[in-house]
Amino acid sequence: MASARIIVADADRRSAGVLSWLLAEQGFEATIAHPPRAVDQTLRWLTPDLLLIDGDDPELAALVKRL
């Protein structure tokens, strides 16, 4: 069975890295999109099952509105 693909987008690279590591430990395929503007590029080559974003980041909030 294939694991779920998750993109983690956070302006704080350390937080994104920790969350990505925790997800990988649970068997998920986690990819970090950093800096936040990299989310658009990441979505061009990877279709995730889930996109986790930092809701306090205005740049990421604008991205969600566009999606």
C-alpha angles and dihedrals in degrees: 000000000000118000121240116265113230130184114207113202119184133144087225104075093196093055091047090049094050093048091046091051092049091050092049090051087058092052101263125133101237125186125188119224106199133194096033093244087063090073092083091053093045091052089055093064102026130048106202129204088217135017115204115194138177101252092200093063111094092206091055092043088056089050091055090053090053093050 
